[in-house]
Amino acid sequence: MTEVTRTTPLASSPSLLDAVIPVAALIILLGASYAFYGDKAAQGPNQIALVFCALIAAGIAAKNGLAWSALRAAVVDGVSTGLSAIFILLAVGALIGTWALSGTIVTMVYYGLQVLSPHYFYASSALICGVVAVGIGSSWTVAGTIGIGLIGVANNMGLSPAITAGAVISGAYFGDKASPLSDTVNLATAAAGSDLFAHIRKSLVTSVPALALAIICFALLGKPSDFDASKLIASLAQHFTVTPWSLLPIVLVFGLAVVRFPPFVTIFAGALFGGVLAVVLNARQTIAFAQSQSLPAPLAAIKGVWSALANGYLSNSGDAQIDVLLSRGGMESMLNTVWLILTALAFGAVLEHAGLLNRLIAPVVSKIRSTGGIFVAVVASCIGVNIIASDQYIAVVLPARMFRVEFDRRKLPTVALSRAVGDSGSVTSPLIPWNSCGAYMAAALGVPTFAYAGFAFFCLFNPLATIVVALLEFRATTSTRSATS
């Protein structure tokens, strides 16, 4: 997050109690929210909790001498950092709507049912998403395209959408961490002051074992069965035109991502192309979806695509399985998630600008004695900031900035810091419902964050792997120095 210049300096530094109060209030209110509302907590109650706690933090900052005008500027700045993510989210909603209308999702499911087996489906999903994410450097793009198709296949195979979402996210975040095209990889290296390709090489030491363990877990969760998809495949072909041409929007999205087009442009171009294919390949459904018999066919087709972009697609095929698969999408479907992201970013901005995040982390840094302890502290700080500030970029930049001085003082390599930050700040963000990444993944895949979090094995193993590897490397280095002295 870009820092805002304070128009009025703090008259007094925040106390530890000052820093703890809004965080404790958030934990209590979010716990109450999930107790009262369950999976619907993110549809409004969590947003109210975040706004209320942001006001508590703002009151504490005002008590310490920070002007309300500075706090207002901080919130504006904080929210502005999330605008890119918000527009990407809206584009994904539009993409889902037109891909459902055009038959792109149907085609992915059609071929997926023929190729994938329930026995190795979860493991295959993680591998597929990992390979694609390495190539394009975006976990969000992978989850919002291939992930949607895999969730559809899983539902029609009778497999768990929660485990499938965990596999998609595991593969997507592995690829995101291993790609030089990833924004979080470049952010981690810049904040820690390390070399990009040295960082990637070091990260693979922790990421590959974590992914291997995750794939083993997914393989063990596989469901051996004689799954007969023939009836469903026939039904899909009956209601939609299934052709490899329907997969062209996926090719376009990945092609634009590889040549580094902006993510919003990339995804929205895929949504528009899906609309064009809907008119070309499934004109009858597109015109019927417009529900405007008085309009000429060309105008009705345009209205049908327009409605899918805005409000999503509602399938009325008469086949319950197909209708559940395709009735989704539209920018409108993402507005609740946008609300959550806005309130979470506002809360994180007030905490950071008021010095409350620094006040929470500084005592941890000052009391570290061992080298192992500093890596545990980095990982814990990144996870804590992800929970409190609700944004992976803050969780990458702030701990890297704070621990960089300590790493220099101890003569530890900066690449070890950037790896630890990437292994914890990036990968744990989709596990938190009110974090922008957790909110995005839940909205894109249609699975609540708490439902898939326990199955996102790579995201759970990677922070542990970075601690274990760092301890082993440090001990090996210490032993070598002792032997040569």
Steps between C-alpha positions, in 0.01 A plus 500: 500500500627844414568702809311821552689804623355598833362850498507500882765298685404279790521688830576170674598155380229236532526271799484123472149518647403748227615254236333199660153653551385520132654162418334333799171667410528368143570145617202507737261651247605269216464201730152618597418561134582142400320365809184693411501482121721206400593499131294817448726703729686645200174631352487805725571418868879480449496831315321668793759355740787636289347849477434509875857392582640752252313771693646369827849516352432848363385617842821370656706674232312828563566461873871473421492825301444388142270735310177367353602645166812282504294194588257577220790530255642171629171321443470644149855390426442156648180439307662624179759222522217251468333656197697282261390187685140623505491555124659158443230349719226673300661381176503142629129527580433617144721222361313230692170632367596499131696175523191333646289646217745418220560138597863550606433366850288218356782405263759497780274273704417284197862421421599492866247225569651295218864546595511530880428219743362540854797296622762760410282804435615711797870437440461569128317825572786625716761409238308656211447826688863506614640462148272767354567743786877469451450601140279804559598602855146555628320282752186710460481448123549124537233468769258720307531297179626141531387487863140568404501213251659260750238586763232423242660164419527414870134581564390277215727216613355514849834616641556758770506860372685601818787256433502600134523868596788412734677322213443789259630754751798281594612468139422862417702640789792267437517627141457858612797466738720329242440741213716805426184657355323503836438839661539363853835339413630829369356685800666264749841533336472879480392536862775267628770628262578163342557385142191374314642179356699419814172537688319260265779241526493519879120490508490179298693330782199551726218511245571175314496279815186680622327438167616137493352441845180675393468280190552189712218618728274566201584158357403337830172693496422369151177308467543168320178422317355388170358839414267489200477845347332391178151633588633835614728532197207428270286754683769769468530437126122511464453844654817675380727498197809325634802569283868576555425846357325576828840485672637794299426752781734300727773516235448875468517558877819299543657653191438854623627404846824361360573821307428696820180680416342654813294238689172692473541549125596133461204360689241744366621431145434133572152592624421700186634227274281254687205722417592497132524120500163481676341678205689290244476154658190518721288769341170335595579495874644851484188646339270307735699624802426860398127436561408773251283351229421842356866567416656394169727199538830696474394745772365220718836322470682816610264537794555137599878544508463834679282336767750217548782752548303701753277256686631156407338211315190313619468159341153352441592184314276276706801294611564581866871415485562727202291782647699494825828495305417795275276731705769737625726793424452863410661808650204524736599172668829655611362813667480340844865399475591853388326630813708264714827604334425872540428473873799272561740734321364798690559323831854400402579852380400656834705244694811556291477879485432532872816298574302219664638224276856610567423511872384139490797369303786707648508321839522168319803614301679644803473181707632257239825334602552199272520481124224240499288738703530776242363277223212388722435868577496594129251225419282583801508871417398442138210278604398744771504797263297300247239440769501854640560718194305273261735555208785283369700796372519654847584154635795481259633855518463589869679196655771509230561866573507449877723191505744616231704702750518204737609266219774746401615528862526123531662472155226269377440492121217720382383222270417298811277787615323536166442123490355495852273794418382341175449161665271648764370841393376387158381145552300548821293790361236277332438320831346807666138579407527877543835526325470627142644170369275281713198703396598473132556125505172435679311717252671364188481131593168515681636328812514669845852574620470299820372204297811475279764642738575165663557343157731768357790279602773689318400823674513321836829314440702778336542725811612196701740398223671840500564476875636145480723571198632824653594315822674224304689749283608702801624195686691380192659843460590514870652149490708592193632815666587306817686236301708756310585716802 
